[in-house]
Amino acid sequence: MPLPFDCRDGVLHVEDVPLPAIAAAVGTPTYVYSTAALRASARAFRAGLAAVPRKQLAFAVKANPNLAVLTLLAAEGYGADIVSAGEMLHALAAGMPARSLIFSGVGKTRRELAAALDAGIGQFNLELEEEGVVLAAMAAARGERAPAVLRVNPDVDAGTHAKISTGRKQNKFGVAIADAGAIYARLATLHGLDLRGIAIHIGSQLSDLGPLEAAYARIGRLVAELRAAGHAITHVDLGGGLGLAYRPEEVMPSPAAYGAMVARVTRDWDVTLLFEPGRFIAGDAGVLLTEVLWVKPGAVDPYVIVDAAMNDLARPALYDAYHDFVAVRPSGARMTANIAGPVCESGDTFAMGRDIDDVAAGDLAVFRTAGAYGATMASTYNCRALVPEVLVDGDRFALVADRITPAAMLAAQHLSPWMADEAA
Ligand code: LLP
């Protein structure tokens, strides 16, 4: 099978679709996802865990909540890790069984907890003792027991960007590992909870398995302590976090290497393991297609001004993230340039002084590895349209999320009644 993104006859394709055809039909900027790439990464992740006997795979919806993407992953046997009632709505709409949903998140509202109980989701990941008390009372009032695990903060530095690191003791997530035993014991007495294990997630875009292994080993010791205290531990949720190579020269741990580490560390645990991969599944399956508007002289290097901006792909502005920039019709020539969008902030800059394909106004180009934390983090800042999404499957493509226009957004705004009166 050809790579899902490759150059044929000098034109970049996604599977069998030339990107200029998508630009002509849908306009730019737009996200473009490959069905084949999504399936391949979903299968590679599962295959990497072949040595883990009992497991449940839950795609982290936050990485890409597009209905078509979730529907494909549901067909691959994935459930979902959700962090809001909105994500639950998307996962259920995609046909994921309620029992396959895991509700994570440090700020679940009572309304969201009730909606998740109504839906009958598979697991609540409790982030603090009080949340467990509230959930237990709500479930008991319905004559139910909510399936739950306690999220523990193992105090491990995941070695990733500070804004996507979650497992250090100063982070807001989980209960301190030193307090976990006592909290677990108190929550285990509540009739409204079916407390069955532990969850962790130490961060995202992890390039090194070392911190993950250290965190898992700590959880293994906690599981043994909890069992010694008489608790029946049947489930451990190992979170997500496996990183992707955003730069061509980067080397990341493979799902096979990750799976081998997991199998080794958890060999004696005798539990069902849950996994919440997001980036690994969707990241490489998407590009952001954009058109070069201008090439503008700069003090040092020229500015390539593209029609995509920080509101469409926020990662460079938020995390100084690198996204490879490739021309759709590369000539072979190179240039050193800054790449920036139209938004009125200096932070709306995708790259500075980067060696890229030579491009000119009117050319199409893509930002790669944009399928995860791309469209989902888009905004309408500067009254720009909400970026659309396209799915490719072989030689077919379809719009799977509309471009929400400024006119539609304006139609959702209203003058106050008194202003309308005064205007009449
Ligand atoms: N489980 C939990 C509880 C999480 O908080 C996350 C991500 C995941 C699973 C999925 O992690 P992954 O496999 O995708 O690394 N917007 C940032 C990433 C934020 C990740 C938040 N939590 C970015 O663009 O890099």
Residues whose N, C-alpha, C, O or C-beta is under 5 A from the ligand:
A	BS01	LLP	A60 A63 S104 I164 H201 G203 S204 Q205 G239 G240 G241 L242 E276 P277 G278 R279 F280 R315 Y373
